């Protein structure tokens, strides 16, 4: 083999050997580029998660800071409030029925919720904040003892007539005193003062008799919880009865207006 042919042969071998190396180098470069791209992706993902966490923390902090001790300044809807002695809890705020800033503590709309409940259930509360409900004696006590509250009671019958009763200082005692109705303050309104007969009375339920009747357990007889005396001039937690019911008594009653059962009632409190 001549020297020229030998040189060409060697050059061919070198080219054959270089080709895989060139391809390998290209693959290495491509892998490095992919590695860098993946690194940037991970970095951006981490930053995104950190930003998301910061946003979530800020939102939760702002929500926490917006939890107040009443419905003052809030439009109609469901909000959480905070009072000493309890974790934040949801309430129904009403700024539509009359003026703004009222916390609804009781509502009767359609009879979908039974108010024939035991002591512990009345203590903690029950029902649907968007419908029929009772907020709970413990919450009502802590709300009314934390600052002075007024009470507004709205009443509507099945004929579409409505009335109201307003009390300047509503205060409910603690569980140790059976959630005694300590104060009502001054009355105003056009429905009559049916709550006066219940002032200074302890709360009774069908399983807890604290009324003044000598021989009758009012709450058991009426099947509801209330500040019964002997027995009642008002009972907003009574049985939800329709107008065609045979008996109109021991329904939802406000006797200083009339003896017929009511269609809609709402009890609301507001700081003064």
Phi, psi and omega in degrees: 000128180290164182297325181292316180295322179297318180296317179297322180296315180295319179299321178296318179297317180298317180297319178296324179285326182288327185301312177298325180295318179297317179296320179296318178298320179297320178294321179297316179298318180297319178295321178296320178296318177297321179299316180295318179297318179295322178297315178298321179297315178297319179299314181293324179295317179297315179298318180298317179295320178297315179297319179297317179297319179296318178297315180298317179297317180298316180298314180295322178295316179297320178298317179298318180292335182275354177284115182251185183260010179197183178265008179301132179082003182252145175280174181297130181160187180259127180223159171267140174232166183227130173231152179304132178102351180219151170291159178308139181221152183282144175223162174264118178262138181235118175237019186247317188299312174230251176267185187267163169089018184267138173262119181281126179253346179199143178211140173233122183241309191219003179077014182287345180240129177285135176255011173274078187237158180278172186305309185295330178288317175295327179295316184271335181103159182198167176100194185243121183299342176267358182219229178282131178195164170231124189297323181123133184297322180297315179294317180298317177301309184293326176296311187283339178272340183288329176196162183293133180234147168261160181240133176235125179244119179257134184232137177218134180260181184284354175267001180087001177282145178227157179215170175213158173225132183234136182234135192282339181211097181262122183219127179245133182284181184277174178302324181299333177255021179056037177052049181301140176280092189285318186214147170239337185073208181273143178267144167213157179141189180234011180259355184087158187264073180285343181280343184303322182291348184253358179298137181072010177270147174277155181284140177236149174227169181304338178251011181213104186265110178233019183275180182260002181290136186287329186233350187243137172269097189302313184296323178291320181292316183275343181062053177198169176254137181191173176274066186291142174257264175213070356257308191204143167252346175211148176204091183275354177254011181290181180299138175280111183243146176274160184302330182279001178300143183300319179245132179264348178278159182059029167259220173267104191238149173218089196289340176285351171263292172200174186267000181281147180293150187261154181270320186217130173223151177212127176256129183224147177234156180208139177298145177235000000 
